[in-house]
Each structure stands twice: as C-alpha cells, then as structure tokens.
Amino acid sequence: MIQIGSLLVSFDQRSVQQNGISLRIGARAFDILEVLYRANGAILSKDDIMDAVWPGLIVEENRLQVHIAALRKLFGVDRDLIKTVPGRGYLLVGRGTQAAEARPQAAPAPQSASLPPLVSPLIGRDAEIEQVIDQLDQGPVTTVVGAGGIGKTALALHVANGMRCRHGRSVCFVELARVSSNEAVLTILADALKLPVEDAQRCPDALYDALAALECLLVLDNAEHVIDVVAQLVEALVARNSLVRVLVTSREALHIRAESVLRLEPLRVPENGLAADAMLGYSAIELFLCRARSLATDCVADEKSIALAADICRRLDGLPLAIELAAARVATLGVEGVASRLDHQLDLLTGGLRSALPRHQTLRATFEWSYALLDAPSRILFRRLGCFTGTFTFDAVCAVATEPGMSIAVVVSSLGELTTKSLLNVEFHGPIATYRLTKSTRAYAMEKLRDEGEVHVIAARHVGYMKKRIEEHGLIRAEGRRAGADLNSRLSLDDARNAYDWAFSENGDPAQGVALAGALVGTLLDASLVHECCERARHALDVLDTLPAGWVDVFCEMRLCAAYASTLTCVGGNVETAMSLWQRVLRLAQAARDDAFVTRALCGLWHTSLTSADIHASIRYATRIQQAAEHSESRWQQLLAGAMLAISLHGFGEHEQARERLEFAVTELGKSGSGDSSCGTMGVDPLVLCNGTLARIAWLHGKPALAMQLMQISLDPVRRDMLEPSLSHLLATVAVPIALQCGDLQAASRYLALLRSQVATHRFAIWEDYAECLSVQIDLQSGGEASVLARLEPALQRLVARGFRRMTAPFVVSWAEALARARRFTEASAKLDDAIRHGETHGEHCFLPELLRARGWVELQHAHALDGAAHEARAHCEAQATHLLNAAMTLANEHGAVTWKLRAALDLATHFIERDDAGEATALVAQFDGLLDMNSQAPDIRRLDALRRRLNETDTASTRVSATPVTAADNDSRESPATVTAGRPRTGWPAVASLSPGGHPGRRFQHD
C-alpha cells in the first residue's frame, strides 16, 4: 500500500482506503491518480494525461477536469496535493510513502507501481504476448528482439501486466534508455529497489542478491546500448536464483545460456488487390485506422481511403511506430496527402506522443539511436546498402558497398552487426542467404549516404553491377516468379529500376543508363511488363540519340530499338514508327554482320507488316526469314520460318495451303521443344499465332466445332509466367471472334471480360479500342443495335489512325451495315470500297469475299429503300448487289472459305425469296447440303437452317428445285452464281481479278 496524504492506495488491487474504510473511486479517476503518481513529481500536460488514460480516443478537456475535481474531493483536507500549473498541466506533490504494514522485513520489494501505463489496446500482438508469457513460465530469461519502432516496449508492458494479473507476480520495470555505463545501470536498478545507490555501486553482489531474492518479474527495457552490462547482470541473477524471471527488450539478443529469444516481426499488411473488407482484418490496417480515427473520427471511411491506408502500411513495411506516426498526420494531410508524401517519410513521420521517449517521437530519431551504436565499418556498409531497393546477395554487397582494401572478414562481421542490431533482414533460401533493408531503413541509409557525399560513386557502381548481373544471370521478378533456378545469381527487379532511375536523373550517368536499359528491357518484356518496357526503351533511345557516337555499343542500340518496336503498337504507338525502328535494327545488324539480330529484325518486320495488314510485305519478309533459316542448323528456326510464311499465306487467302503448313509446323515445333527464341521477339509467341490461325481457318472452312477446339488449344502455349502481350493478342484476334462467330456468346463474353481486364492492367491502348469493337459485335449478335455507330466508329478510327489494320475488316463490315441501316448508303459503300482497295493493294485477300458480300448487301438495302421510287435506280442497285454477291461466292469458293461463301449465298437467297424466286434460292442453299454441321449454334448455320425451313413452307410449285441454274439470260436484272466468274467486270467496280496484283486472287501460292 502507498500512502498519499491521508489515503492508502494499492495500485495492484486498485483500492483506496482512508482510516481503514474503503472509498469508492471511478476507474478513470484512479487511472489519473496512478499516472500522476508515476510522474515522480513532474508536471504532466493535459494531453499527456488524456493520452495515457483514454488511449486512442478523442476526449473533451472538461472530462479530465471533472475527474481531477473528484480526486481532490477524495483527498479532503489534502486536496492541494494535486496542483494545477497554469498553462502547463497538473502535478502530484510528493509521491507518497510506503505504508508501514506493506514494507517487507528483508529487501524492499518493488511495487507494480513501477510499471508504466499500458498502451491499450496492443493491436496484432496477442499471439506474441502469450508466447512470451509461456516462455517466462518455462525459463528464467526472455529477450524480445526487433528493429526500432517495432513495438518491443509496448509488448513488454502487456506481458508484465499479464504476468501480474495471471500469476500475481509483482513487476519491477526498469527503463535503460538514459543509462550508458555499468555504474549507471547499477544506479537505476538500486533506485528501482530503493537501495542506497552507494551500496549498489560499491558492492554489486548485494544488488544481485536483493534482486535474486525477489519473486518479481524484472523488465529491462531498451538494453541494446548496454547489452554487455545487461547480459552479465542477467546471467549473474540466474546463477543466484533459477526461479528469477527477467524480460529484456533490445535490438539484439543477450547471447547468454539461459536466454530464450522472440524476434518481433512487423504487423501483417494486406496484399494488393484485396477488397476493403478483407483489408480490415490485417493488424497493420487496424492500427492505422485506430490511431487515425482517434485524431479525426470521420477519416478513412470509404474504400479508396482504406486502399490508400493499405498502401501506406505496405510502404512502411508494417512497422508499428511508422504506421502510428503516419496515421497521426492524417488529421492534417488526409490519407491521400500522407500517401503522396511517403517518399520523404523521414521528414513526414514526426510528432509522436509526448509521453514517448525522444527517439520514438520521430522515425529519424529511431534510426539515429541504432546508427550511433554501430562501429565505423558497419556504418560505412550500412549507408552504402541503401542503394539496394530489394533483396541482394553477399556478392552484390562486395561489388557495390565495399572498398578494395576492405577484407572479407570485416564485411562478414559488419553484416552480422547490422543483422544483430535489427537494421538488416536476412532470409535463407536453402543454403543461400539474401539480405534486405526495409523501406524506412533504406530511406535513412540513403540520407546518411547523401550526408557523406557518396551517392554518385555508389550509385554508379550499382548501375554497372546491375547491368552485368542482368546480362549474365537475369533477375528475380517483382511478382516473385524467377527467371531461373539459381537464386544466388538473381537480383530484384526493383533494384534495376532504381539503378535506371538514378542513371537518368539530373546527377546520374546517362551513358551508363542507356547501357543498363539495353540489358533491362528484355527482362521487362519477359516479365510481361510491356508498357514499362516500352517507356524505358523509348526514354533510353531518346537519350542515346543525344550522346556522342561510340558512347554506347551497337548491340545495346539494337536491343533498345527491338524492345521499343515490339511493344509500341500494344501501348498505342504508331505502326509506321515500329516499322522504322525494325528497319533501323536491320541496318545495324547487317552492318555488324550479326545474323541472329538480322533474323530478329526480319521477324519484327514480318509481324509489323501483319499488324498493318500489308500481306505482300509480310510474305517478302517471311520468305527472307525462310531463306536464312535454310542455312541455319536450328530446326526450330526452320520450322518457325515455315509457320510464319503459312500465316502470311492465310492472310493472302491461301487457307488450305496455310493449314497444311501450319499443322506440320505445330506438330514438329511441339516435338522440338521451346528452341531458339530469336524469332519470337516480335511481341507474340509464334505458337500462339500458329494455333490461332488454324482455329480461324477451321471456322472459314465451315467447321465451327473444330474451330472452338483449336481455339482452346491455342491458349496452351501462353505461359503463365509470360502472359503478355501474347494473351491479349490471342483473346482479341482469336478467342473472342471465334466464340462469337461459333454462336457461344457466353464464352465470347468471358473472353472479352478477361481481355478488358488485361488491357486495363497493362494499359494496352490498341487492344482497348479493339475490345470496344468486339463488344459492339457481341451486342449486335445479342440483338442490341443501339449506339453501334457512336461506339464502333471512334474506336475503329483510332485503330486506323495508328496504322493498325490487322483483322479489322469485320469491324468495317459491322460499321458499314450499321450505316446502311441508318440509310447512309453512300457512306457505307465508301467505307467498304476503302477496305477493299486496301486489301487489293496490300494483298489482304482473306477478308475480300466478306467485304464484297457486305458491299452487295448494302446495295440490296439501298434497293429496298428505293421501293416505290424510280424503277431504274432500284434495278441498278439490285443488279450491282447480285453481281457483288456472286463475285463474293466465287472468290470464297476459290479460297476454300466456306463460311464467306455461305454468308453471300444466304444474302442472295434471301433476295431471291423476296423476289418470289424460291427456286433460285433453293438452288443456292442446296450446294451446302451435307457440307455443314447443322447441329451447330453458329449464327450463319442457324440462319441457313431457318432459310431452308422457310423454303420448305413455300408453295410446292414455287419451291420446285430446278436442275439447271438460272442464267443471266433468264433474268436481265441479275446474274446466276454459276455463271459469274472472278474475271467478269461489274459496273462501277474493278474486276475481281484485280484484287490480287499479278494474277488471280485465288491462285495457288507456289513458294517451293
């Protein structure tokens, strides 16, 4: 019991007596009395008292005044023991004396009144509290080890309180932060035990014996700076009494025999992409919100703010002190303001609780405390390690952070010192050790590096080292996937980014930056970081063009140009720019006599030609690649060259020849494995192009079930660790269109949703517009025609403006048909005419039958609109339509494109039925008997089935099938599909033979 004035107070039992009578006192008033008592006569501000008594809550000042008044009333005549200091706060005059009946006969037992107020609640540490209590139940000494600001002291207080409540054990809490010598440690311990200081310093054994005789929990807080003294003291205590219990907090362990160690880890932080509700279950978020809302009750309430809070906690590595300091700034800056300023966290994270130790009131002060404890070599190494953003190895340390004269023994010792003092984290992957600084620790190390003027030297070393390691071994990717199995030879991608950013900064080294970029871009592309690869390659090329000749080697220039060109079109760049970049690579490679890069440039030119729908050019480049491959010993390159030529032939309309070549290539490529990737650097996996093209050919052959099967197979070559840009290309040009045209709207919608997700994630402007066009087509097939022009027209125009025409002809058809339905026939015809001319000029014959069909359909719609008007104008439109539809069928038949032929036949048959010529309609559809799977849900086959049923319901006389097709002589206003040939001229339209420069569009392509 403690006597304060006329009151006897037991802080253990939370009771107050006066003249042997127990008095009633409110819980908050009792807490205030305890806080004032522990202050040892010091003045406490109102904020100090409220933070201790109402932690984490916003409390009005008058509540404190009410409880102070209640305490003074309780003291009665001694009310003046609690004094008000104007403008400063309150103090308790005299700490009181220990009541006679409570004094031990032997050594003075420390009271639990020496335990500072609890910081409650302690978030996210329940398991650790229980673990430490269990360890103290089983052994005499437990040391809680961790970095500064990790929450060691708070944990020790809660453990001590748990021991007191659970076992009735008294607590002697000793704060060692302000001591710096053996004598000072003895002095503070003697003061805690109420022993004469002179006796303790003169005879330490008496102090040890007094402590050993007590059945209390001795808590030694913040022992790292006197760790040797504390280790000797604790070891002496345990030797005298094995029942003694000691809890130590320190940034390093005592390393004594009786010690158990608990390394305190950061609070749990949520991963990226979690829902707000899921984030709230993480201890770091809970602490941030608790602290922030204690200062601003209405902050961090919406999902965006919670996501920002999660990002803040991640960037602070779950460090409780840093999180609390950041949360305290929310009331002033808001969550977004705090998040945007975390790059300057050492300046931002200040303003801790006034009751906290000085080194816990700012993040910088916390690190200053640890840094001061290091020896000179460890300080040098520590600040130089600040150049590493992610994980790094011992080799990296030696290459970047050491001096030539520094011995390996010193490096090993310094790394051990940094790890021991919780400034450096070490992780083991089997036998391999990797190191890492937390973001906050790194920020402090970089500050010290700047103070010493070493930034440029160390950063330049870092850039050179990163370039060398990337070229030799690759990197650990940011997502945690590894480019290879040898972890010891891998470094973090974040480190490479950091080195790149410094090299191109104001005080960096641009020549080194360009060299590093040349090594880095390949890794970025391998990691599916297409947009980042494009931006970094572009910037490096811009800088390279300003450097004197010879500063950067030609191979670096070729790598940068190739990376930029292969990613440019995906992110929305101009196709012509990509073509010029590949031409630049080709010139450089030929001058350097580098056959591998020549092939790589030709592959890029081939792929870019396909992107611009210039099939003639793609065939030329594919032929050159095949010729080069014939002189190569690589079977993979030979097969790949053949496959590339086959893909071009498909674009040329030679579907059957393309199918034969592709099936052979895919089979043989599968047998030969992944092979040489030199031709696979055009941005899309070659096998993806092969399988996707086979699926499209199957659909054109009128085999929708096979097309769907091949479309699914085409997904297999897409590697899960290298998704982009292959996945988006496959989804956009194969998966969604094939599923849509085969009648599986659900699959098409699923693939479109995935495409849009990938596009948004990777910022692919090209595929964003392409996805919008596909979305319009899905809506049209679902029966929705509203806003077709408003959505389709701008997206398609943006694609064409960038020079992107690959597989866009179906969108042009949809656009023209929408214009025709809006009775804008002239515009519709002009759009189709432009697409047909482009196909004729550049050899994109694959879509010519469908474009001709659409052109004929527009003429039919125009004729319908003229119904009742001038007979000659209507007859002219019908004649044009019949001619175009017959031409479409003839060309489709020569290409083997059954689907294109079917569409044209259905349009023409429908026209015949409307003209009461059911016989000709029957003759048209009869040619597909037994050719198609009538159970398919493909829209074209469903339409054929509906048309047949309509014909069957027609009058028998008008539906009799004629064995002889109708000729042009039977009807002057139309032409029979049997008599229209590809070479027949049509009014106002170039002969179909002109669709292919140099010969018939359906000719067999003879490459051999």
Secondary structure, DSSP 4 states (H G I P E B T S, - for coil): -EEETTEEEETTTTEEEETTEEE---HHHHHHHHHHHHTTT--B-HHHHHHHHSTT----HHHHHHHHHHHHHHHGGGGGGEEEETTTEEEESS--EE-GGGS-SSS-PPPGGGSPPP-S--TT-HHHHHHHHHHHHH-SEEEEE--TTSSHHHHHHHHHHHHHHHH--EEEEEE-TT--SHHHHHHHHHHHHT--HHHHHH-HHHHHHHHHH--EEEEEES-GGGHHHHHHHHHHHHHH-TT-EEEEEESS----TTEEEEEPPPPP-PPTT--HHHHTTSHHHHHHHHHHHHH-TTSS-SHHHHHHHHHHHHHTTT-HHHHHHHHHTHHHHHHHHHHHTGGGHHHHSB---TTS-GGGSBHHHHHHHHHHTS-HHHHHHHHHGGG--S-B-HHHHHHHT--TT--HHHHHHHHHHHHHTTSSEEEEETTEEEEE--HHHHHHHHHHHHHTT-HHHHHHHHHHHHHHHHHHH--B-TTS-BSSS-GGG--BHHHHHHHHHHHTSTTS-HHHHHHHHHHHHHHHHHTT-HHHHHHHHHHHHHHHTTSPTTSS-HHHHHHHHHHHHHHHTTTT--HHHHHHHHHHHHHHHHHHT-HHHHHHHHHHHHHHHHHTT-HHHHHHHHHHHHHHHHT-S-HHHHHHHHHHHHHHHHHHT-HHHHHHHHHHHHHHHHHH-S---GGGTTSS-HHHHHHHHHHHHHHHTT-HHHHHHHHHHHTTTS-TTS-TTHHHHHIIIIIHHHHHHTT-HHHHHHHHHHHHHHHHHHT-HHHHHHHHHHHHHHHHHTT--TTHHHHHHHHHHHHHHTT--TT-HHHHHHHHHHHHHTT-HHHHHHHHHHHHHHHHHHT--TTHHHHHHHHHHHHHHHHHHTTTS-HHHHHHHHHHHHHHHHHHHHHHHHHT-HHHHHHHHHHHHHHHHHTT-HHHHHHHHHTTTTTS-TT---HHHHHHHHHHHHHHTS-HHHHPPPSS---TTT-TT---TTT--TT--BTTB--GGGGSTTS-TTPPP---
